[in-house]
Amino acid sequence: MVKFLGKVLFYSGCRTDDGLSLRRWFIFYVIYLTCLVAAAVFSLQYYDQHSFDLALGGWLLALYLFYLSICSSFFPAPTAWLVLLMASPLVGLVKPHTLAQLLHLSQLPPQEVVLLTTILLVAFVGALGSALAHLNEYHLFSYLLRCHRVHKVRQTHLYHKAARYFDVSPFTLTVLFSFLPLPVDIVRWLAITRRYRRDHYFLANFLGRFCRYGLLAATAGLMKIGWFGIIAIQLALIALILLRYLPKMLSYNQRRQKVGPAALAGKRAALVAVAAEPVSEKGMTS
């Protein structure tokens, strides 16, 4: 890992004409994450000294944004539980009196306004973090393609089949699969390998995740779910993913177990046959 980061920061890497600079992006990304950590530390210290609810909210949002900014195919951590938690009454992200102060209201806002503000805030910040994480994934995957680390992806049947649909409406397809709870990496690979515009890619991921996180936040706020509901929903989503991919993984392992011994036996038989061949007179005299 250290060697890889050293190449990113101090070595130009493989030659390419895609116009991407992984070094500049990675430096920006590290500075961005560092600023989030600094904002979280500052907000928590300010809250400890002044007991200001807005500082506590800033601390929660900074940590929330940091977590979702690193969740991607390279770090496939679950996100639904945190979105539900941030929008649930357990956290109480938006306080009525704090919202009244920010909006300069003479009285506390209705509960519906507080709930709507919470849903929009959780969905917006979460979508921003996920879109940046996918943009970071875009650059890292492009780097791997340059160095021919994952070029076999383009040679798969699934890639060529999905490419036909992706070329029809890449923006709509990216939004759709960003909204779905199932991880479908082939759409991101298509966007990267076909050099889909990064601003459109970012916006499509943002819109898809905004709708997805907004739905989760509305569920948590309207149903007033607690820890049991949060854990149950997250486990249900994990089970859905396992049901989607586990049969393929098991069948793949079974094929490997069947092919592996047969291939090994074939290699051994070939070696035995070569060793049993008579040595020619020319080979003996040489």
C-alpha positions in Angstrom: 0.0 0.0 0.0 2.8 2.4 0.9 4.6 1.6 -2.3 1.4 2.2 -4.3 0.9 5.6 -2.7 4.5 6.5 -3.3 4.0 5.9 -7.0 0.9 7.9 -7.1 2.5 10.9 -5.4 6.0 10.9 -6.7 5.9 9.0 -10.0 4.0 10.0 -13.2 2.9 6.4 -13.7 1.8 4.8 -17.0 1.5 6.8 -20.1 -2.1 7.7 -21.0 -4.1 10.0 -23.1 -7.3 10.0 -20.9 -6.4 13.5 -19.4 -6.7 12.3 -15.8 -4.1 13.2 -13.2 -4.3 10.7 -10.3 -1.7 12.6 -8.4 -3.7 15.9 -8.3 -6.9 14.1 -7.5 -5.3 12.0 -4.7 -3.7 15.1 -3.1 -7.1 16.9 -3.2 -8.9 13.8 -1.8 -6.4 13.5 1.1 -6.7 17.2 1.9 -10.5 16.9 1.7 -10.6 14.0 4.2 -8.1 15.8 6.5 -10.3 18.9 6.5 -13.3 16.8 7.5 -11.3 15.3 10.4 -10.2 18.8 11.5 -13.8 20.1 11.3 -15.0 17.2 13.4 -12.3 17.7 16.1 -12.9 21.5 16.1 -16.7 21.1 16.4 -16.5 18.6 19.2 -14.1 20.8 21.2 -16.3 23.8 20.6 -19.4 21.8 21.8 -17.5 20.7 25.0 -16.6 24.3 25.8 -19.9 26.0 24.9 -22.5 23.3 24.7 -23.7 24.7 21.4 -26.0 22.2 19.6 -25.0 23.5 16.2 -21.4 22.5 16.9 -22.6 19.0 17.8 -24.5 18.8 14.6 -21.4 19.9 12.7 -19.4 17.1 14.4 -22.0 14.5 13.4 -22.2 15.7 9.8 -18.4 15.8 9.4 -18.0 12.2 10.6 -21.0 11.1 8.5 -19.5 12.8 5.4 -16.1 11.3 6.1 -17.5 7.7 6.3 -19.5 7.9 3.2 -16.6 9.5 1.3 -14.5 6.4 1.7 -17.2 3.7 1.1 -16.7 2.3 -2.4 -15.7 -0.9 -4.2 -12.3 -0.6 -2.7 -13.8 -0.2 0.8 -17.2 -1.9 0.6 -18.6 -1.0 4.1 -22.3 -0.8 4.7 -23.9 2.6 4.6 -27.7 2.1 5.2 -27.3 1.8 9.0 -25.6 5.2 9.3 -28.1 7.0 7.1 -30.9 5.5 9.2 -29.2 6.4 12.4 -28.5 10.0 11.3 -32.2 10.5 10.5 -33.6 8.7 13.5 -34.7 10.2 16.8 -31.8 8.5 18.4 -29.5 11.2 17.0 -31.9 14.1 16.7 -29.7 15.8 14.1 -31.9 18.9 13.7 -33.1 20.5 16.9 -36.3 22.7 16.7 -34.8 25.6 18.7 -31.6 25.5 16.6 -33.6 25.6 13.4 -35.6 28.5 14.8 -32.4 30.4 15.5 -31.0 29.8 12.1 -34.3 30.8 10.3 -34.8 33.8 12.8 -38.2 32.5 13.8 -40.1 33.9 16.8 -41.5 30.4 17.7 -40.4 26.8 17.2 -41.1 25.4 13.8 -43.6 22.6 13.3 -42.4 19.0 13.7 -43.1 18.4 10.0 -40.6 21.2 9.1 -38.0 19.7 11.4 -38.5 16.2 9.9 -38.3 17.5 6.3 -35.1 19.4 7.1 -33.6 16.3 8.7 -34.4 14.2 5.6 -33.1 16.7 3.1 -29.9 17.3 5.1 -29.1 13.6 5.6 -29.9 12.8 2.0 -27.8 15.7 0.6 -24.7 15.2 2.8 -24.8 11.5 2.3 -25.2 11.8 -1.5 -22.3 14.3 -1.6 -20.0 11.9 0.3 -21.0 8.9 -1.9 -20.6 10.8 -5.1 -17.1 11.9 -4.1 -16.2 8.3 -3.1 -17.3 7.1 -6.6 -15.3 9.9 -8.2 -12.3 8.7 -6.3 -13.0 5.2 -7.4 -13.2 6.5 -11.0 -9.6 7.8 -10.8 -8.2 4.8 -9.0 -9.8 2.4 -11.5 -8.5 4.5 -14.4 -5.0 4.2 -13.0 -5.4 0.4 -12.8 -6.6 0.4 -16.5 -3.6 2.4 -17.5 -1.2 -0.2 -16.0 -3.3 -3.1 -17.5 -4.1 -4.4 -14.0 -7.8 -4.9 -14.7 -7.9 -4.8 -18.5 -9.6 -8.3 -18.6 -12.8 -6.6 -17.5 -13.3 -5.4 -21.1 -13.0 -8.9 -22.4 -15.9 -10.4 -20.4 -19.2 -11.3 -22.0 -21.1 -9.3 -19.3 -19.1 -6.2 -20.1 -19.9 -6.3 -23.8 -23.6 -7.1 -23.2 -24.0 -4.2 -20.7 -22.1 -1.8 -22.9 -24.9 -1.8 -25.5 -27.4 -0.6 -22.8 -25.0 1.9 -21.3 -24.4 3.7 -24.6 -28.1 4.3 -25.0 -28.5 6.4 -21.9 -25.4 6.4 -19.6 -26.7 9.1 -17.3 -30.1 7.4 -16.6 -28.5 4.0 -16.1 -25.9 5.4 -13.7 -28.7 7.2 -11.7 -30.8 4.0 -11.6 -28.0 1.7 -10.4 -26.8 4.3 -7.8 -30.3 4.3 -6.4 -30.6 0.5 -6.1 -29.3 -1.1 -2.9 -27.5 -3.9 -4.8 -23.9 -3.2 -5.7 -23.6 -3.3 -9.5 -20.0 -2.4 -10.3 -20.3 -3.2 -14.0 -22.0 0.2 -14.6 -19.2 2.1 -12.9 -16.6 0.1 -14.9 -18.5 1.0 -18.1 -18.5 4.7 -17.2 -14.8 4.6 -16.5 -13.6 2.4 -19.4 -15.7 4.4 -21.9 -14.4 7.7 -20.4 -17.8 9.0 -19.4 -17.6 12.7 -18.4 -16.6 13.0 -14.8 -19.0 15.9 -14.1 -22.0 13.9 -15.5 -20.8 10.8 -13.6 -20.6 12.7 -10.3 -24.0 14.2 -10.9 -25.6 10.9 -11.8 -24.2 9.2 -8.7 -25.3 12.2 -6.5 -28.9 12.1 -7.8 -29.2 8.3 -7.4 -27.8 8.3 -3.9 -29.9 11.4 -2.9 -33.1 9.6 -3.8 -31.9 6.4 -2.1 -30.7 8.1 1.1 -33.8 10.3 1.1 -36.0 7.2 1.1 -34.0 5.7 4.0 -34.1 8.9 6.0 -37.8 9.3 5.5 -38.3 5.8 6.7 -36.3 6.4 9.8 -37.9 9.7 10.6 -41.5 8.8 9.9 -41.4 5.4 11.6 -39.2 6.7 14.4 -37.1 3.6 14.3 -34.6 2.6 17.0 -31.5 0.4 17.1 -33.5 -2.7 16.5 -35.1 -1.3 13.3 -31.8 0.0 12.1 -30.0 -3.3 12.5 -32.9 -5.2 11.0 -33.0 -3.1 7.9 -29.2 -3.3 7.4 -29.2 -7.1 7.9 -32.0 -7.4 5.4 -30.0 -5.4 2.8 -27.0 -7.6 3.4 -29.1 -10.7 3.1 -30.5 -9.4 -0.2 -26.9 -8.9 -1.5 -25.9 -12.4 -0.4 -28.9 -14.0 -2.1 -27.9 -12.1 -5.2 -24.3 -13.1 -5.4 -23.8 -16.2 -3.1 -25.1 -18.8 -5.6 -22.7 -17.5 -8.2 -19.8 -17.6 -5.8 -20.7 -21.2 -4.7 -21.0 -22.4 -8.3 -17.7 -20.7 -9.2 -15.9 -22.5 -6.3 -17.5 -25.8 -7.3 -16.2 -25.4 -10.8 -12.7 -24.5 -9.6 -12.7 -27.6 -7.3 -13.7 -29.8 -10.3 -11.4 -28.3 -12.8 -8.4 -27.9 -10.4 -7.6 -31.6 -9.8 -8.3 -32.5 -13.4 -6.0 -29.9 -14.7 -3.3 -30.9 -12.2 -3.7 -34.6 -13.2 -3.3 -33.6 -16.8 -0.1 -31.7 -16.2 1.3 -34.6 -14.2 0.4 -37.0 -17.0 2.1 -34.8 -19.6 5.3 -34.6 -17.4 5.3 -38.3 -17.0 4.9 -38.8 -20.8 7.8 -36.5 -21.5 10.0 -38.1 -19.0 9.2 -41.6 -20.4 10.2 -40.6 -24.0 13.4 -42.3 -25.2 16.4 -40.0 -25.5 17.7 -39.8 -29.1 21.2 -40.7 -30.0 21.8 -37.1 -30.9 20.6 -36.0 -27.6 22.9 -38.5 -25.9 26.0 -37.5 -27.7 25.5 -33.8 -27.3 
